[in-house]
Amino acid sequence: MAIEYANALMEYIKSEEDEHRLRVIEMCVKKMLERELIEIKAKLEKYEKLEARFISRYNMDFTEFEKRFTEGKFPEDSDMDYVEWYAVHDAYEQWKKKHDLLEGVLLR
């Protein structure tokens, strides 16, 4: 939602005539978005580290693990690993989408 507001504000900024005022608004918005990007990058690093532990433990990526798990090729005690890894992988993918979207806005 914040990205949509930022996009709308950026469009507003482009349409106004008072250059100084608009430049200040633009700089503020850009700084806010850059700060948000820093926080998102920190979350991505966190989930990358968590996922790396599973990759190391099973010597495969999540896609391969999920395939083998659903085929019943792992013992029953790997159920919790599947649930945890799924949550970590999903969270990483969601934050990655937000990161890419926000980075695209900042590169305009």
DSSP file (Angstrom, degrees, kcal/mol; ACC not computed):
  #  RESIDUE AA STRUCTURE BP1 BP2  ACC     N-H-->O    O-->H-N    N-H-->O    O-->H-N    TCO  KAPPA ALPHA  PHI   PSI    X-CA   Y-CA   Z-CA
    1    1 A M     >        0   0    0      0, 0.0     4,-2.0     0, 0.0     3,-0.2   0.000 360.0 360.0 360.0 -42.0    0.0    0.0    0.0
    2    2 A A  H  >  +     0   0    0      1,-0.2     4,-2.5     2,-0.2     5,-0.2   0.853 360.0  55.8 -60.7 -33.5    2.8    2.4    0.9
    3    3 A I  H  > S+     0   0    0      2,-0.2     4,-2.6     1,-0.2    -1,-0.2   0.892 105.4  50.6 -67.4 -38.8    4.3    1.9   -2.6
    4    4 A E  H  > S+     0   0    0     -3,-0.2     4,-2.5     2,-0.2    -2,-0.2   0.917 112.1  47.6 -64.0 -42.3    1.0    2.9   -4.3
    5    5 A Y  H  X S+     0   0    0     -4,-2.0     4,-2.7     2,-0.2    -2,-0.2   0.910 111.7  50.5 -63.5 -42.1    0.9    6.1   -2.1
    6    6 A A  H  X S+     0   0    0     -4,-2.5     4,-2.6     2,-0.2    -2,-0.2   0.914 110.5  49.3 -63.1 -42.5    4.5    6.8   -3.0
    7    7 A N  H  X S+     0   0    0     -4,-2.6     4,-2.2     2,-0.2    -2,-0.2   0.923 111.8  48.6 -62.0 -44.2    3.8    6.4   -6.7
    8    8 A A  H  X S+     0   0    0     -4,-2.5     4,-2.1     1,-0.2    -2,-0.2   0.906 112.5  48.4 -63.0 -41.3    0.8    8.7   -6.5
    9    9 A L  H  X S+     0   0    0     -4,-2.7     4,-2.9     2,-0.2    -1,-0.2   0.896 108.9  53.1 -66.3 -39.8    2.8   11.3   -4.6
   10   10 A M  H  X S+     0   0    0     -4,-2.6     4,-2.0     1,-0.2    -1,-0.2   0.900 109.2  49.3 -62.2 -39.7    5.6   11.0   -7.1
   11   11 A E  H  X S+     0   0    0     -4,-2.2     4,-1.1     2,-0.2    -1,-0.2   0.903 111.3  49.8 -64.7 -40.7    3.1   11.7   -9.9
   12   12 A Y  H >X S+     0   0    0     -4,-2.1     4,-1.0     1,-0.2     3,-0.6   0.921 108.2  53.5 -61.5 -44.5    1.8   14.7   -8.0
   13   13 A I  H >< S+     0   0    0     -4,-2.9     3,-0.8     1,-0.3    -1,-0.2   0.907 106.8  51.9 -58.3 -42.8    5.3   16.0   -7.5
   14   14 A K  H 3< S+     0   0    0     -4,-2.0    -1,-0.3     1,-0.2    -2,-0.2   0.780 108.7  51.7 -65.6 -26.2    5.9   15.8  -11.2
   15   15 A S  H << S+     0   0    0     -4,-1.1    -1,-0.2    -3,-0.6    -2,-0.2   0.622  92.2  91.3 -89.3 -13.0    2.8   17.8  -12.0
   16   16 A E    <<  -     0   0    0     -4,-1.0    -3,-0.0    -3,-0.8     3,-0.0  -0.338  62.0-148.4 -83.4 165.1    3.4   20.7   -9.7
   17   17 A E  S    S+     0   0    0      1,-0.1     2,-1.4    -2,-0.1     3,-0.1   0.722  70.4  92.9-106.6 -27.0    5.2   24.0  -10.5
   18   18 A D     >  -     0   0    0      1,-0.2     4,-2.5     2,-0.1     5,-0.2  -0.556  57.4-169.5 -74.9  96.1    6.9   25.1   -7.4
   19   19 A E  H  > S+     0   0    0     -2,-1.4     4,-2.4     1,-0.2    -1,-0.2   0.876  77.9  48.2 -58.9 -45.8   10.3   23.5   -8.0
   20   20 A H  H  > S+     0   0    0      2,-0.2     4,-2.1     1,-0.2    -1,-0.2   0.949 114.1  45.4 -63.6 -49.2   11.9   24.0   -4.5
   21   21 A R  H  > S+     0   0    0      1,-0.2     4,-2.2     2,-0.2    -1,-0.2   0.919 115.5  47.8 -60.3 -43.9    8.9   22.8   -2.6
   22   22 A L  H  X S+     0   0    0     -4,-2.5     4,-2.8     1,-0.2    -1,-0.2   0.862 107.8  54.7 -68.5 -35.2    8.5   19.8   -4.9
   23   23 A R  H  X S+     0   0    0     -4,-2.4     4,-2.5    -5,-0.2    -1,-0.2   0.903 108.4  49.7 -64.3 -40.2   12.2   19.0   -4.7
   24   24 A V  H  X S+     0   0    0     -4,-2.1     4,-2.3     2,-0.2    -2,-0.2   0.929 112.4  47.1 -63.8 -45.5   12.0   18.9   -0.9
   25   25 A I  H  X S+     0   0    0     -4,-2.2     4,-2.7     1,-0.2     5,-0.2   0.933 112.2  50.5 -61.2 -45.4    8.9   16.6   -1.0
   26   26 A E  H  X S+     0   0    0     -4,-2.8     4,-2.6     1,-0.2    -2,-0.2   0.913 110.2  49.1 -59.8 -44.2   10.6   14.4   -3.5
   27   27 A M  H  X S+     0   0    0     -4,-2.5     4,-2.4     2,-0.2    -1,-0.2   0.894 111.7  49.9 -63.2 -40.2   13.8   14.1   -1.4
   28   28 A C  H  X S+     0   0    0     -4,-2.3     4,-2.4     2,-0.2    -2,-0.2   0.932 112.2  46.3 -64.3 -46.4   11.7   13.2    1.7
   29   29 A V  H  X S+     0   0    0     -4,-2.7     4,-2.5     1,-0.2     5,-0.2   0.928 112.2  51.0 -62.4 -44.6    9.7   10.5   -0.1
   30   30 A K  H  X S+     0   0    0     -4,-2.6     4,-2.6    -5,-0.2    -1,-0.2   0.917 110.1  49.6 -60.0 -43.5   12.9    9.1   -1.6
   31   31 A K  H  X S+     0   0    0     -4,-2.4     4,-2.3     2,-0.2    -1,-0.2   0.902 110.2  50.7 -62.7 -40.9   14.6    9.0    1.8
   32   32 A M  H  X S+     0   0    0     -4,-2.4     4,-2.3     1,-0.2    -2,-0.2   0.929 112.9  45.8 -61.9 -44.8   11.5    7.2    3.3
   33   33 A L  H  X S+     0   0    0     -4,-2.5     4,-2.3     1,-0.2    -2,-0.2   0.875 111.1  52.4 -68.0 -37.2   11.5    4.6    0.5
   34   34 A E  H  X S+     0   0    0     -4,-2.6     4,-2.0    -5,-0.2    -1,-0.2   0.896 109.5  50.0 -64.0 -39.2   15.3    4.1    0.9
   35   35 A R  H  X S+     0   0    0     -4,-2.3     4,-2.0     2,-0.2    -2,-0.2   0.912 110.0  50.2 -64.7 -42.4   14.9    3.5    4.6
   36   36 A E  H  X S+     0   0    0     -4,-2.3     4,-2.3     1,-0.2    -2,-0.2   0.897 108.5  53.2 -61.3 -40.1   12.1    1.0    3.9
   37   37 A L  H  X S+     0   0    0     -4,-2.3     4,-2.6     1,-0.2    -1,-0.2   0.883 105.9  53.1 -63.7 -39.0   14.4   -0.7    1.4
   38   38 A I  H  X S+     0   0    0     -4,-2.0     4,-1.9     2,-0.2    -1,-0.2   0.919 110.2  47.6 -61.2 -43.8   17.1   -1.0    4.0
   39   39 A E  H  X S+     0   0    0     -4,-2.0     4,-1.8     2,-0.2    -2,-0.2   0.895 111.5  50.2 -65.0 -39.9   14.7   -2.7    6.4
   40   40 A I  H  X S+     0   0    0     -4,-2.3     4,-2.5     1,-0.2    -2,-0.2   0.910 108.2  53.0 -65.4 -41.5   13.5   -5.0    3.7
   41   41 A K  H  X S+     0   0    0     -4,-2.6     4,-2.4     1,-0.2    -1,-0.2   0.881 106.9  53.0 -61.1 -37.8   17.1   -6.0    2.9
   42   42 A A  H  X S+     0   0    0     -4,-1.9     4,-2.0     2,-0.2    -1,-0.2   0.903 109.5  48.2 -64.0 -40.7   17.7   -6.8    6.5
   43   43 A K  H  X S+     0   0    0     -4,-1.8     4,-2.4     2,-0.2     5,-0.2   0.905 109.9  52.6 -65.9 -40.6   14.7   -9.1    6.5
   44   44 A L  H  X S+     0   0    0     -4,-2.5     4,-2.4     1,-0.2    -2,-0.2   0.918 108.8  49.9 -60.4 -43.7   15.9  -10.8    3.3
   45   45 A E  H  X S+     0   0    0     -4,-2.4     4,-2.2     2,-0.2    -1,-0.2   0.909 109.4  52.4 -60.5 -42.5   19.3  -11.4    4.9
   46   46 A K  H  X S+     0   0    0     -4,-2.0     4,-2.0     1,-0.2    -2,-0.2   0.939 113.2  42.6 -59.4 -48.7   17.6  -12.9    7.9
   47   47 A Y  H  X S+     0   0    0     -4,-2.4     4,-2.4     1,-0.2    -1,-0.2   0.816 110.3  56.9 -72.2 -29.6   15.6  -15.3    5.8
   48   48 A E  H  X S+     0   0    0     -4,-2.4     4,-2.3    -5,-0.2    -1,-0.2   0.918 108.6  47.5 -63.5 -42.4   18.5  -16.1    3.6
   49   49 A K  H  X S+     0   0    0     -4,-2.2     4,-1.3     2,-0.2    -2,-0.2   0.913 112.5  48.6 -64.8 -43.0   20.5  -17.2    6.7
   50   50 A L  H  X S+     0   0    0     -4,-2.0     4,-1.1     1,-0.2     3,-0.3   0.913 113.5  46.9 -63.4 -41.6   17.6  -19.3    8.0
   51   51 A E  H  X S+     0   0    0     -4,-2.4     4,-2.5     1,-0.2    -1,-0.2   0.866 104.2  61.8 -69.0 -34.4   17.2  -21.0    4.6
   52   52 A A  H  X S+     0   0    0     -4,-2.3     4,-2.5     1,-0.2    -1,-0.2   0.846  99.1  57.0 -59.9 -33.7   20.9  -21.6    4.3
   53   53 A R  H  X S+     0   0    0     -4,-1.3     4,-2.4    -3,-0.3    -1,-0.2   0.920 109.2  44.4 -63.7 -42.9   20.7  -23.8    7.4
   54   54 A F  H  X S+     0   0    0     -4,-1.1     4,-2.6     2,-0.2     5,-0.3   0.907 112.3  52.0 -68.2 -40.7   18.1  -26.0    5.8
   55   55 A I  H  X>S+     0   0    0     -4,-2.5     4,-1.7     1,-0.2     5,-0.7   0.915 112.6  46.2 -60.7 -42.8   20.0  -26.1    2.5
   56   56 A S  H  <5S+     0   0    0     -4,-2.5    -2,-0.2    -5,-0.2    -1,-0.2   0.912 112.9  49.7 -65.3 -43.2   23.1  -27.2    4.4
   57   57 A R  H  <5S+     0   0    0     -4,-2.4    -2,-0.2     1,-0.2    -1,-0.2   0.898 125.8  25.9 -63.7 -42.4   21.2  -29.8    6.4
   58   58 A Y  H  <5S-     0   0    0     -4,-2.6    -1,-0.2     2,-0.2    -2,-0.2   0.490  96.9-131.9-103.8  -5.2   19.5  -31.4    3.4
   59   59 A N  T  <5S+     0   0    0     -4,-1.7     2,-0.3    -5,-0.3    -3,-0.2   0.881  76.5  79.3  55.1  42.6   22.1  -30.5    0.8
   60   60 A M  S   <S-     0   0    0     -5,-0.7    -2,-0.2    -6,-0.2    -1,-0.2  -0.971  82.3 -97.0-164.5 164.0   19.4  -29.3   -1.6
   61   61 A D     >  -     0   0    0     -2,-0.3     4,-2.3    -3,-0.1     5,-0.2  -0.328  44.0 -99.4 -83.6 173.8   17.2  -26.2   -2.2
   62   62 A F  H  > S+     0   0    0      1,-0.2     4,-3.4     2,-0.2     5,-0.3   0.879 119.2  57.6 -63.0 -39.6   13.6  -25.9   -1.0
   63   63 A T  H  > S+     0   0    0      1,-0.2     4,-2.0     2,-0.2    -1,-0.2   0.926 111.2  42.3 -58.5 -46.1   12.0  -26.9   -4.4
   64   64 A E  H  > S+     0   0    0      2,-0.2     4,-2.5     1,-0.2     5,-0.2   0.909 114.9  50.8 -67.2 -42.1   13.9  -30.2   -4.4
   65   65 A F  H  X S+     0   0    0     -4,-2.3     4,-3.1     1,-0.2    -2,-0.2   0.938 110.7  48.9 -60.1 -47.4   13.2  -30.8   -0.7
   66   66 A E  H  X S+     0   0    0     -4,-3.4     4,-2.6     2,-0.2     5,-0.2   0.904 111.0  50.7 -60.6 -42.2    9.5  -30.1   -1.2
   67   67 A K  H  X S+     0   0    0     -4,-2.0     4,-1.2    -5,-0.3    -1,-0.2   0.951 115.2  41.6 -60.1 -50.2    9.3  -32.4   -4.2
   68   68 A R  H  <>S+     0   0    0     -4,-2.5     5,-2.6     1,-0.2     6,-0.3   0.881 113.3  54.2 -66.5 -37.3   11.0  -35.3   -2.3
   69   69 A F  H ><5S+     0   0    0     -4,-3.1     3,-1.6    -5,-0.2     5,-0.3   0.938 108.6  47.6 -62.6 -46.6    9.0  -34.6    0.8
   70   70 A T  H 3<5S+     0   0    0     -4,-2.6    -1,-0.2     1,-0.3    -2,-0.2   0.751 107.8  57.2 -68.6 -22.2    5.6  -34.8   -1.0
   71   71 A E  T 3<5S-     0   0    0     -4,-1.2    -1,-0.3    -5,-0.2    -2,-0.2   0.485 118.3-115.0 -83.0  -2.7    6.8  -38.0   -2.6
   72   72 A G  T < 5S+     0   0    0     -3,-1.6    -3,-0.2    -4,-0.3    -2,-0.1   0.757  73.8 135.1  78.4  25.9    7.4  -39.5    0.9
   73   73 A K      < +     0   0    0     -5,-2.6    -4,-0.2    -6,-0.1    -3,-0.1   0.365  55.8  67.8 -90.6   5.7   11.1  -39.8    0.5
   74   74 A F  S    S-     0   0    0     -5,-0.3     5,-0.0    -6,-0.3     4,-0.0  -0.910  91.8 -98.7-121.4 152.3   11.9  -38.3    4.0
   75   75 A P    >   -     0   0    0      0, 0.0     3,-2.1     0, 0.0     4,-0.1  -0.227  37.4-107.0 -64.8 159.6   11.2  -39.8    7.4
   76   76 A E  G >  S+     0   0    0      1,-0.3     3,-1.7     2,-0.2     4,-0.2   0.782 114.7  69.5 -59.4 -28.7    8.1  -38.6    9.3
   77   77 A D  G 3  S+     0   0    0      1,-0.3     3,-0.3     2,-0.1     4,-0.3   0.510  84.4  72.0 -72.4  -0.7   10.2  -36.7   11.7
   78   78 A S  G <>  +     0   0    0     -3,-2.1     4,-2.3     1,-0.2    -1,-0.3   0.402  69.2  96.4 -90.0   2.9   11.1  -34.2    8.9
   79   79 A D  H <> S+     0   0    0     -3,-1.7     4,-2.3     1,-0.2    -1,-0.2   0.918  83.3  47.8 -57.0 -46.3    7.5  -32.8    9.0
   80   80 A M  H  > S+     0   0    0     -3,-0.3     4,-2.9     1,-0.2     5,-0.2   0.882 109.7  53.3 -65.7 -37.2    8.5  -29.9   11.3
   81   81 A D  H  > S+     0   0    0     -4,-0.3     4,-3.1     2,-0.2     5,-0.3   0.916 108.8  50.3 -62.2 -41.1   11.5  -29.1    9.0
   82   82 A Y  H  X S+     0   0    0     -4,-2.3     4,-2.8     2,-0.2    -2,-0.2   0.946 112.6  45.9 -61.3 -47.3    9.1  -29.0    6.1
   83   83 A V  H  X S+     0   0    0     -4,-2.3     4,-2.1     2,-0.2    -2,-0.2   0.933 117.1  43.9 -62.0 -46.8    6.7  -26.6    7.9
   84   84 A E  H  X S+     0   0    0     -4,-2.9     4,-2.5     2,-0.2    -2,-0.2   0.928 115.6  47.0 -65.5 -44.8    9.5  -24.4    9.1
   85   85 A W  H  X S+     0   0    0     -4,-3.1     4,-3.2    -5,-0.2     5,-0.3   0.902 110.2  53.5 -66.0 -39.6   11.4  -24.3    5.8
   86   86 A Y  H  X S+     0   0    0     -4,-2.8     4,-2.8    -5,-0.3     5,-0.2   0.934 110.7  47.1 -57.8 -45.9    8.2  -23.7    3.9
   87   87 A A  H  X S+     0   0    0     -4,-2.1     4,-2.4     2,-0.2    -2,-0.2   0.910 114.6  46.1 -63.8 -43.0    7.5  -20.7    6.2
   88   88 A V  H  X S+     0   0    0     -4,-2.5     4,-2.5     2,-0.2    -2,-0.2   0.935 115.0  46.7 -64.4 -47.1   11.0  -19.3    5.8
   89   89 A H  H  X S+     0   0    0     -4,-3.2     4,-2.4     2,-0.2    -2,-0.2   0.912 113.8  48.1 -62.8 -43.8   11.0  -19.8    2.0
   90   90 A D  H  X S+     0   0    0     -4,-2.8     4,-2.4    -5,-0.3    -1,-0.2   0.921 111.5  49.7 -64.4 -44.3    7.6  -18.2    1.6
   91   91 A A  H  X S+     0   0    0     -4,-2.4     4,-2.5    -5,-0.2     5,-0.2   0.917 110.6  50.8 -61.7 -42.8    8.6  -15.2    3.8
   92   92 A Y  H  X S+     0   0    0     -4,-2.5     4,-2.5     1,-0.2    -2,-0.2   0.939 110.2  49.3 -59.6 -46.9   11.8  -14.8    1.8
   93   93 A E  H  X S+     0   0    0     -4,-2.4     4,-2.0     1,-0.2    -1,-0.2   0.891 111.5  49.4 -61.5 -40.1    9.8  -14.8   -1.5
   94   94 A Q  H  X S+     0   0    0     -4,-2.4     4,-2.0     2,-0.2    -1,-0.2   0.931 113.3  45.3 -65.4 -45.5    7.3  -12.3   -0.2
   95   95 A W  H  X S+     0   0    0     -4,-2.5     4,-2.7     1,-0.2    -2,-0.2   0.853 110.0  56.1 -66.9 -33.2   10.0   -9.9    1.0
   96   96 A K  H  X S+     0   0    0     -4,-2.5     4,-2.7    -5,-0.2    -1,-0.2   0.907 106.4  49.9 -65.0 -41.2   11.9  -10.4   -2.3
   97   97 A K  H  X S+     0   0    0     -4,-2.0     4,-2.4     2,-0.2    -2,-0.2   0.928 112.4  47.2 -61.6 -45.0    8.8   -9.3   -4.2
   98   98 A K  H  X S+     0   0    0     -4,-2.0     4,-2.7     2,-0.2     5,-0.2   0.913 112.1  51.1 -62.5 -42.5    8.5   -6.2   -2.0
   99   99 A H  H  X S+     0   0    0     -4,-2.7     4,-2.9     1,-0.2     5,-0.2   0.949 111.7  45.8 -58.7 -51.1   12.2   -5.5   -2.4
  100  100 A D  H  X S+     0   0    0     -4,-2.7     4,-1.9     1,-0.2    -1,-0.2   0.885 113.9  49.1 -63.1 -39.5   12.1   -5.7   -6.2
  101  101 A L  H  X S+     0   0    0     -4,-2.4     4,-1.8    -5,-0.2    -1,-0.2   0.939 114.3  44.3 -64.6 -47.7    9.0   -3.6   -6.4
  102  102 A L  H  X S+     0   0    0     -4,-2.7     4,-2.3     1,-0.2    -2,-0.2   0.894 111.6  53.0 -65.8 -40.4   10.4   -0.8   -4.2
  103  103 A E  H  X S+     0   0    0     -4,-2.9     4,-1.6    -5,-0.2    -1,-0.2   0.886 107.2  53.4 -62.4 -37.2   13.7   -0.9   -5.9
  104  104 A G  H  < S+     0   0    0     -4,-1.9     4,-0.5    -5,-0.2    -1,-0.2   0.884 107.8  50.3 -62.8 -39.3   11.9   -0.4   -9.2
  105  105 A V  H >< S+     0   0    0     -4,-1.8     3,-1.0     1,-0.2    -2,-0.2   0.913 110.7  49.2 -65.0 -42.4   10.1    2.6   -7.8
  106  106 A L  H 3< S+     0   0    0     -4,-2.3    -1,-0.2     1,-0.2    -2,-0.2   0.777 105.5  57.8 -70.2 -25.9   13.4    4.2   -6.6
  107  107 A L  T 3<        0   0    0     -4,-1.6    -1,-0.2     1,-0.2    -2,-0.2   0.578 360.0 360.0 -81.6  -8.3   15.1    3.6   -9.9
  108  108 A R    <         0   0    0     -3,-1.0    -1,-0.2    -4,-0.5    -2,-0.1   0.510 360.0 360.0 -67.1 360.0   12.5    5.7  -11.8
